[in-house]
Amino acid sequence: MFACDAGMGSSAMGASVLRNKFKKAGLEDIDVSNTSINNLPDDADLIVTHKDLTDRAKAKRPDAEHISVTNFMNSPKYDELVSTLTNR
């Protein structure tokens, strides 16, 4: 789940980037979506936020895994996540 203040714009673009990376890696069964931090669903396993918003997301969903990025459109953490998931 990508989360930002409004749940649109930058998080939607970041979700699209990661969705494409997952597809290219054959990880098409993983759902990637976006929302606002206030609307994070209870079943979100992994939450990607801009580094300035990570603390708010962790307060909302402390049980989820969190990834902080500085740029939703181009983060090396996306490739690290793809690598981790394809090696499981």
C-alpha distance (Angstrom), angle and dihedral (degrees) to the residues before:
residue distance angle dihedral
M1 . . .
F2 3.80 . .
A3 3.78 113.0 .
C4 3.78 134.1 -172.3
D5 3.79 136.2 151.5
A6 3.80 97.9 -76.1
G7 3.80 100.0 18.0
M8 3.78 92.7 -126.4
G9 3.77 136.4 82.9
S10 3.79 110.6 24.3
S11 3.80 96.5 24.5
A12 3.81 90.7 48.4
M13 3.80 90.2 52.0
G14 3.81 92.1 46.6
A15 3.81 90.9 49.6
S16 3.80 89.3 52.0
V17 3.81 92.1 50.9
L18 3.81 92.6 50.5
R19 3.81 92.5 43.0
N20 3.82 88.8 56.2
K21 3.81 92.1 47.7
F22 3.82 90.2 50.6
K23 3.81 90.9 49.1
K24 3.82 92.3 51.3
A25 3.82 89.2 49.8
G26 3.82 92.5 49.9
L27 3.81 93.3 -109.5
E28 3.79 94.8 126.7
D29 3.80 94.6 137.0
I30 3.83 92.0 71.2
D31 3.80 114.6 94.9
V32 3.81 113.7 -136.1
S33 3.79 117.3 -173.0
N34 3.77 140.7 148.7
T35 3.78 137.8 -128.4
S36 3.76 142.8 150.8
I37 3.79 118.7 -77.0
N38 3.81 89.3 -114.6
N39 3.81 90.2 58.0
L40 3.80 100.4 46.1
P41 3.80 107.2 146.8
D42 3.79 120.7 -123.2
D43 3.81 91.7 -120.9
A44 3.83 97.2 56.4
D45 3.81 106.1 124.8
L46 3.79 97.7 -176.8
I47 3.79 127.0 27.0
V48 3.80 124.3 -164.9
T49 3.80 116.8 -161.7
H50 3.76 138.8 161.9
K51 3.80 108.5 -92.1
D52 3.81 90.8 -110.3
L53 3.83 90.9 59.4
T54 3.79 101.7 40.6
D55 3.81 95.8 95.7
R56 3.82 90.6 54.7
A57 3.80 91.4 49.1
K58 3.81 91.4 48.2
A59 3.80 90.3 51.2
K60 3.82 89.8 51.7
R61 3.83 95.7 43.8
P62 3.83 109.9 17.1
D63 3.81 92.2 163.5
A64 3.83 95.4 60.2
E65 3.79 126.9 86.2
H66 3.81 111.0 -106.6
I67 3.78 131.5 -152.6
S68 3.80 120.3 -168.7
V69 3.78 119.7 -154.5
T70 3.78 133.8 -178.9
N71 3.82 94.8 -150.6
F72 3.81 123.8 30.7
M73 3.80 91.9 -159.8
N74 3.78 99.5 51.8
S75 3.77 120.8 19.3
P76 3.81 126.3 151.1
K77 3.81 86.4 -145.4
Y78 3.82 89.2 74.6
D79 3.81 91.4 61.5
E80 3.81 90.1 45.3
L81 3.81 89.7 53.3
V82 3.82 92.4 48.1
S83 3.81 89.6 50.1
T84 3.80 92.3 49.0
L85 3.79 92.9 49.1
T86 3.79 95.9 45.7
N87 3.82 90.9 50.8
R88 3.82 94.1 54.9
